[in-house]
């Protein structure tokens, strides 16, 4: 039986940052990207629906208010 891969969501306004992070995460071999978001609203929706093990989130995503 193969070990379960870590499910990861990436969230950054920058497509280049998401591409870079995707390459790093998938290069490790023990993880798989299950979703990507360009704003906080989409990141929250993906997180609620996909239930990832890990979320890598840019601290300055658009569509956030305070400590949302």
C-alpha positions in Angstrom: 0.0 0.0 0.0 1.4 3.4 -1.0 1.5 6.2 1.6 -1.2 8.8 1.2 0.0 12.1 -0.4 -0.4 15.3 1.5 -3.2 17.4 -0.1 -2.2 21.1 -0.6 -4.0 24.3 -1.6 -2.0 27.3 -2.8 -3.3 30.9 -2.5 -1.5 33.9 -3.9 -2.6 36.8 -6.1 0.5 36.3 -8.2 0.3 33.5 -10.8 4.1 33.4 -10.9 4.2 32.8 -7.1 1.6 30.0 -7.4 3.6 28.4 -10.3 6.9 28.6 -8.2 5.2 27.1 -5.1 3.6 24.4 -7.1 6.9 23.3 -8.6 8.5 23.2 -5.1 5.6 21.3 -3.5 5.2 18.7 -6.3 9.0 18.3 -6.5 9.0 16.9 -3.0 7.0 13.9 -4.2 4.9 13.4 -1.1 2.4 16.1 -1.9 -0.2 16.9 -4.5 -1.8 20.3 -5.3 -5.6 20.0 -5.1 -6.5 23.6 -5.6 -5.2 27.1 -6.3 -6.8 30.5 -5.5 -6.0 34.1 -6.5 -8.0 35.7 -3.7 -9.2 35.1 -0.2 -12.8 34.3 -1.1 -11.8 31.6 -3.5 -9.2 30.2 -1.0 -11.9 29.9 1.7 -14.3 28.2 -0.7 -11.6 25.7 -1.9 -10.6 25.0 1.7 -14.1 24.3 2.8 -14.9 22.1 -0.2 -11.6 20.2 -0.7 -10.5 19.9 3.0 -6.7 20.0 2.3 -4.1 18.8 4.7 -2.1 22.0 4.2 -2.8 25.5 2.8 0.0 27.8 1.7 -1.5 31.2 1.8 -0.1 34.7 0.9 -0.7 37.0 3.8 -1.9 39.8 1.6 -4.6 38.2 -0.5 -7.2 40.5 -2.1 -10.8 40.4 -0.7 -9.9 40.2 2.9 -10.9 42.4 5.8 -8.8 42.5 8.9 -7.9 39.0 10.3 -10.4 37.1 8.1 
